[in-house]
Structures are given as structure tokens and as C-alpha cells.
Amino acid sequence: MRIGVVSDTHGHVANTLAAVTMLESLEVERVLHCGDIGTETIPALFKPWPTDFVFGNCDFARDELAEAIKQAGKTNHDVFGDLEIAGRRIALLHSDDSRKFHEVCTNGKYDLVCYGHTHLAKLERMDSTLILNPGALYRANPHSLAIVDLETLYVEFVNL
């Protein structure tokens, strides 16, 4: 199974639509959004896939965002998602809570940790845990996302 991982849309519709077009061409089956959604228009743009969202530190209107996620038929995990997808345990968070971020990266419970916040694409491994920041769709150069093959845990960064 291939998933798309995005972060830090900050309500930027044009960049998010470019990412959606790219994700469609790359034939992903699910999308994870690592926070800083920005505005209520963003969740509906991910209509082609089951999509999991967490809030980031710039998601101030959380009640409105939660309602938009619900109306779009997507899943809201508040600030932390503990997911199992295709036999892989995945942590989904924004990483602005440094203690929680450190905990999930080092506790050995997760195959994959997906995070945002820094606007920098990054991939590292801590013991058996793969830690992935897909970069950002706004306030980044270049704008980027990531594709993860969950069977092999192969990660590909895609610049928009």
C-alpha cells in the first residue's frame, strides 16, 4: 500500500490542489496530513482518499476545522493519531509538542512517525522507527510531500 504524507498547508488552496494532482498521479491509497491545516477549505480537497488529519500549532479554529474534516468524510485525530495501516503502526503528529515527539520517536512502538512543523523535508531512523517529515506545502522552498510504500517502508520525496 502506498500512502501520501503532507503537512503545513496553512490554508493555501493552490499549493494543496497541486499536491492533490500529484498524489492522484502517484496512485496513493490514503493520505496523512501532519497538521497546520489552516482553513476549513483544505479537508475537502482530499476527496479522492481516506485522509487522516491532526492539528498543528497554527490551527487556531479547531472546532471549525474539526467540523470541516467531518463534513468532508475524513478522520480527525485532534493532535495525535495512533494508526494501524497495512500492518504498520504509525504515529501522526505535528511535532510542536517536543516531549510527545521525542516519546513516539524513541519508544519503539511505531514503524513510522509522520510529523510536520519544521517545513523541512527529512527522513531519519531511530532503531526500528522511521521518522518522516514530508516538508511543507506552504512557506517552504521547495514545496514538497512524501510517498511511503508501507510494505517496504521506502520513502520518496516529491517536490511540487
Backbone hydrogen bonds, N-H to C=O, Kabsch-Sander energy under -0.5 kcal/mol:
donor,donor_aa,acceptor,acceptor_aa,energy
3,I,148,V,-2.5
4,G,30,R,-2.7
5,V,146,A,-2.9
6,V,32,L,-2.8
8,D,35,G,-2.4
9,T,36,D,-0.5
10,H,36,D,-3.0
11,G,37,I,-2.5
12,H,9,T,-2.5
13,V,11,G,-1.1
16,T,12,H,-1.8
17,L,13,V,-2.9
18,A,14,A,-1.9
19,A,15,N,-2.1
20,V,16,T,-2.6
21,T,17,L,-2.4
22,M,18,A,-2.0
23,L,19,A,-3.0
24,E,20,V,-2.3
25,S,21,T,-1.9
26,L,22,M,-1.5
27,E,24,E,-1.1
28,V,23,L,-1.3
29,E,2,R,-3.3
30,R,2,R,-0.7
31,V,50,P,-2.2
32,L,4,G,-2.6
33,H,52,D,-3.2
34,C,6,V,-2.8
34,C,32,L,-0.5
39,T,37,I,-0.8
42,I,39,T,-1.3
45,L,41,T,-0.5
45,L,42,I,-1.7
46,F,43,P,-1.5
47,K,44,A,-1.1
49,W,46,F,-1.7
52,D,31,V,-2.3
53,F,75,T,-2.9
54,V,33,H,-1.1
55,F,78,D,-3.5
59,D,56,G,-1.7
60,F,58,C,-1.4
62,R,60,F,-1.5
65,L,61,A,-2.5
66,A,62,R,-2.9
67,E,63,D,-1.9
68,A,64,E,-2.2
69,I,65,L,-2.6
70,K,66,A,-2.3
71,Q,67,E,-2.9
72,A,68,A,-1.7
73,G,70,K,-1.5
74,K,69,I,-2.5
75,T,51,T,-2.6
77,H,53,F,-2.8
77,H,75,T,-0.5
80,F,77,H,-1.7
81,G,92,L,-2.9
83,L,81,G,-0.6
83,L,90,I,-3.1
85,I,88,R,-2.4
88,R,85,I,-2.3
90,I,83,L,-3.0
90,I,88,R,-0.6
91,A,112,L,-2.4
92,L,81,G,-2.7
93,L,114,C,-2.2
94,H,79,V,-0.5
98,S,96,D,-1.1
101,F,97,D,-2.5
102,H,98,S,-2.5
103,E,99,R,-2.4
104,V,100,K,-2.4
105,C,101,F,-1.7
106,T,102,H,-1.5
107,N,103,E,-1.7
111,D,89,R,-2.1
112,L,89,R,-1.7
113,V,130,L,-2.7
114,C,91,A,-3.1
115,Y,132,L,-2.6
116,G,94,H,-0.7
118,T,116,G,-0.9
122,K,133,N,-2.5
124,E,131,I,-2.2
126,M,129,T,-2.7
127,D,125,R,-0.5
129,T,126,M,-2.5
130,L,111,D,-2.5
130,L,128,S,-0.5
131,I,124,E,-3.3
132,L,113,V,-3.4
132,L,130,L,-0.5
133,N,122,K,-2.9
135,G,120,L,-0.5
137,L,7,S,-1.7
138,Y,8,D,-0.6
144,S,136,A,-1.9
145,L,158,V,-1.9
146,A,5,V,-2.3
147,I,156,E,-2.6
148,V,3,I,-2.6
149,D,154,Y,-2.5
150,L,1,M,-3.1
150,L,148,V,-0.8
153,L,149,D,-2.7
154,Y,149,D,-0.7
156,E,147,I,-2.5
158,V,145,L,-2.8
160,L,143,H,-2.8
